[in-house]
Amino acid sequence: MKKILLSTLLLSLPMMSYAQQLFSSPDEAAKAFAAAVADQNEAQLAAVLGDDWRQYLPQNEVDPEAIARFNRDWAVKHEVVEQENEAHLNVGDAGWQLPIPIVKIAGGWHFDMPAAQEEILTRAIGRNELSAIEAMHAYVDAQYDYRQRKQAYATKLISSEGQQDGLYWPVQPGEAPSPLGPAFSPGEPGVGYHGYHFRIIQSDSAHGFALLAWPVEWQKTGVMSFMVSQDDQVYQKDLGSDSREKAQALSAYHPDKTWQRVAP
């Protein structure tokens, strides 16, 4: 799934004031947007999208590859699909759709950032949930790697200082990497990994392991919570607005019928 292109520019643009530009057609609007992205023209981006467009975007990390990917896809193929007073820009062979609709008003066509807000959030949540599922599988692989080295499963994600009692520990140049990277437990409290927190929980087997994940902010960074055990089958459930409290109350892996299997 593609990252939202505009989030990659969020941290680099100064706060400037521009009147949003109107266009005679949605094709003209799309071309102006693509040109501003290709040139990384800060003033033109603000003019095309409106000076308040930043408030509608998630605070994601800068990703220059997302910009390059959009530029490549635009060069390969682009089309504007118009229906009555609304149009959408699709780029690339796969037809990835920009989440911002181009809307017709009395003076012409313009990009409607407020209308895009829900779709942008939905895509961000979807990316985070996919990353969380991938992380669950990575955890399972890391546990089996750890067992080959230590003849036991790890009970911690991050090792104690100077120890190798968790799935991650710092290594020196030339040393073999630890089974897991440090991202599961960021140094800054509350940040999480791609919008999710992770915690090892008790397995349903005496000789197994399990992991639980829940969103840092429900309906903002994620919706579903996830759990996985040694069989590498991920389960999901929407724990609701009190996902954090419910997740913290879970101490053991036991996906009842309210948890759904995640397709591999």
N, C-alpha and C positions, 0 to 999 in steps of 0.2 A: 504494500500500500504506500502511496506516495506521501511524503511529508508536505505539509502546507507550505507553499513557496514563500508567502509573505512573512511568515514567522522568522525566516532566516535573516530578514532585514530589520527586524524590530529593534534590536539593540544598537544599530549603527546609525539610525536617522535622527537628526536634531529636531527639536520641536520648532516648527515654522508654521506660519499661517498662510493658507492659500484657499482661494475660492475653487470649489470643485468644478472641473471642466465638463462641459456638455458637448456631445458629438452628434453629427447628423445621422449616424447609423451605428449599430452595434459593431460592425466590422471596423469602423474607424476607432471606436473605443478600444477594441481588442488590440489593434495595431499599436495604438499609443501606449497601452499597458506593456505590451511585449517589448517595445523600443525602450521604455523606461527601465525595465528589468535588465535588458541586455546591456544598456549603458550604465546601469546602476546609478541612474540620475535621480538624486534625492528630491530635487525640486519638482521634477515631472511626476514622480510617483505620488507625491502629496497632492499635486494638481489633479491627477487622474482619479485618485481614490478619495480625496477629501482630507482635510488636515486633522481629522479626528480618527483616522482609520486604525491607528495603533491600539485604541482602546478595545477593539473587537477581536484582537488576536491573542492567542495564548503566549505566555512568556517562555517560549522554547529556546533552546540553544541555537546559536548561529550555525548554519549548515551550508557552506558555499556550494556543496555538491547538489543541493536541491535547486539552486539557481541555475547551475550548469545543466542539470537534467531538464529543467523547463526550457532553456534555450535550445538544447538539442531536440527536444520533442517538438518545439515550435517549428524548427527548421525542417524536420521530417514531415510533419503534417499538422495543419491547424484548420479548424472550421468553427463558425459561429452558428449555433442552432437557435433559430428564432421562432417564437410562438406568441402571437399577439403582441403584447407590450413587454415581453420579457425574453431575454436571450442568454445563452450560456456559451462560454468558450471551451472547446475541447482540443487537446493537443496530443500529438504522438500517435503511433499505430494503435495503441490500446485505447485511445480516446479519453485520456484522463481529463476530468472536468474541473476547471477552476471553481472553487466554492462560492465565488462572488457573482451574483447575477447582474446582468446589464439591463437596466429598466428604462422604459420610455416615460418621460414626463412632458409637460407642456413645452419646455424649451429644447428638448432633445433627449439623447440617450446618456445615461451615466451609470457608473458602478455603484450598487446599493450595498454598502458595507453593513448597515444594521440588519438587512435581510439575510446576510451571509453568516451572522453570528452563530446561529444554532447549528448550521451545517459545519462550520469551522470547529466548533466544540465537539460535535459528534465525531468528526474525523480524528481529532486529537485524542479523544477517549478510545476510539477504535485502535489507533496506533499503540497507545499505552497498554491496552489489554492484550494485543498481540505480542508486545514485548514481554509482558508479564508471563504469558504462556510459554514463550521461548525460554525465559529465565527458569521456569519450572523444569523444563526438560534439561537445561544446562545443569541445574542442581542435581538431578538424578545421575547424569553422566559424571559429575564431579564426585559424587559419593562413591560410585563404583571405582573411580580412579583412586580416591583416597584409601579405599579398602585394599586395593592391590598394593599400595605402599605401606599401609599401617596395620593391615589385618583386622581392621575394625571400621565401623562407620563413624563419621564425625558427628559430634553433638553440638557443634557451634559453626556458624558461618564464617566468622572472623576469628583468627587465632589470637590467643593472649600474646602480649608483647614478648618477643624472643622465643615463642613456642610455635609448634606446628600441630596444635590441638583443634584447629578449625579448618575449614575448606580453603581459606585464603591466608597466606602469610607473605610478607615482603621477601623478595629474593635479590641476590646480588647478580651483577652481570656474569653470564656464563652458567648460572645455576638453572636447574629445571624449574619451570613455573609451577606455582601452586595449582591445585585442581580447579579452583574458582578464582575469578578476579575480585577486586575490592568493591565493585559497584553495588553489591547487595546491601552494603552498610556504609553509605556516604558519611563523610566527616561532619557535614553540616546537619544538625538535628532537624527532623521533620521533612527533609527534602525527598527521601525515598529514591527509588530507581525507576525511571520512566513513569513517575506518578504512583508507584506502589511501594508498600512496606512488605518485608518478608520475615518470617519467623519459623524456625524448626519446631515441629510439634511431635508428639509421641506417635509412633507407627502402630498400625493394627497387627503387626507381627513382632514377635520377640526378637527377630533377627532382621529388622527392616529399618526404614527411615521415612520421614514425611516432612512436607513443607507447606506452609500456609502463606498466602499473599492477599492483601486487601488494599483498596485505594487510599492514597493520602487524603484526598478530599472526594467524597462520594459525589457523583454527577459532575465533577469538575476535572479530576484527573483519571477517573475510572468509575465504572458502575459495578461490575462483577467482582466477586472475590473468588480465589482459586485455591485448590489444594491438590497435592500429588504425593504418591508414595513410591515404593521401590519398583512397582510394576510400570511406572512411567505413564500412567493414565491420569490425565488432568481432569478435575471436576470443577464446575463453576456454580455460583449461586449469587443472587442479588441480596445482600444482607440489609439493604435499605439505608436510611439516613444515619442510623447508628451502627454502620459497618465497623467502625474502629472498635467500639465497645464490644460488639458481638465477636469480632475476630480475636480480640484480646482474651475473651472468655473461653475460647476454644483451646483445649490443651492436647487433644488427641485427634488423630485422623479417623474420621468416621462419616463418610459421605452417605447420608441417608437418601431416601427417594426424592428429597427436595433439592438435592445437588444433581446437576446435569453433566453427563459426560461431554467433554470437549473432543470433537472429531480430530484425529491426528492430521 
